[in-house]
Amino acid sequence: MESVPFPGAVVVRVRRQLLGISLEELAHEAGLDVALLRMLERGEFDPRSLHQKARAVLQRRLDISL
């Protein structure tokens, strides 16, 4: 099994899917590029590197801590 650099970030994808939020909708609301959000969901991008607004939107919409 291949490990990802930031496995905790994968929670974003699971929560988004459970809540029925589209990738495009969440990316737009957070002010992120869809490709960047995809990378984050795969664990290839550290969510701590996101700007404060994006982190706040993701945490609020998905009810998670990053």
C-alpha positions as CSV (number, residue, x, y, z in Angstrom):
1,M,0.0,0.0,0.0
2,E,1.3,3.4,-1.0
3,S,1.4,6.0,1.8
4,V,0.6,9.7,1.3
5,P,2.7,12.6,2.7
6,F,-0.3,14.0,4.7
7,P,-2.8,11.2,5.4
8,G,-4.9,13.4,7.6
9,A,-5.9,15.5,4.6
10,V,-7.7,12.6,3.1
11,V,-10.5,13.2,5.6
12,V,-11.5,16.2,3.5
13,R,-12.6,14.0,0.6
14,V,-14.5,11.6,2.9
15,R,-16.3,14.4,4.7
16,R,-17.1,16.2,1.4
17,Q,-18.6,13.1,-0.1
18,L,-20.6,12.2,3.0
19,L,-22.1,15.7,3.1
20,G,-22.8,15.7,-0.7
21,I,-20.7,18.7,-1.5
22,S,-19.2,18.8,-5.0
23,L,-15.5,19.2,-5.5
24,E,-16.1,22.3,-7.7
25,E,-18.5,23.9,-5.1
26,L,-16.1,23.5,-2.2
27,A,-13.1,24.7,-4.2
28,H,-15.0,27.8,-5.4
29,E,-16.2,28.6,-1.9
30,A,-12.7,28.2,-0.4
31,G,-11.1,30.2,-3.2
32,L,-9.0,27.2,-4.3
33,D,-8.3,25.7,-7.7
34,V,-10.1,22.4,-8.2
35,A,-6.8,20.7,-9.1
36,L,-5.3,21.9,-5.8
37,L,-8.3,20.6,-3.8
38,R,-8.0,17.2,-5.6
39,M,-4.3,17.1,-4.6
40,L,-5.3,17.9,-1.0
41,E,-7.9,15.1,-1.0
42,R,-5.3,12.6,-2.2
43,G,-3.0,13.7,0.6
44,E,-0.4,15.2,-1.8
45,F,-0.8,18.7,-0.4
46,D,-0.4,19.8,3.2
47,P,-3.7,21.6,4.2
48,R,-1.7,23.7,6.7
49,S,-0.1,25.4,3.7
50,L,-3.5,26.8,2.6
51,H,-4.3,30.5,3.2
52,Q,-6.3,31.2,6.3
53,K,-9.7,31.8,4.5
54,A,-9.4,28.5,2.7
55,R,-8.7,26.5,5.8
56,A,-11.5,28.3,7.7
57,V,-14.0,27.5,4.9
58,L,-12.9,23.8,4.7
59,Q,-13.1,23.4,8.5
60,R,-16.5,25.1,8.8
61,R,-18.2,23.4,5.8
62,L,-16.8,19.9,6.6
63,D,-16.8,20.2,10.4
64,I,-13.2,19.1,10.7
65,S,-9.9,20.5,12.1
66,L,-7.0,20.9,9.8
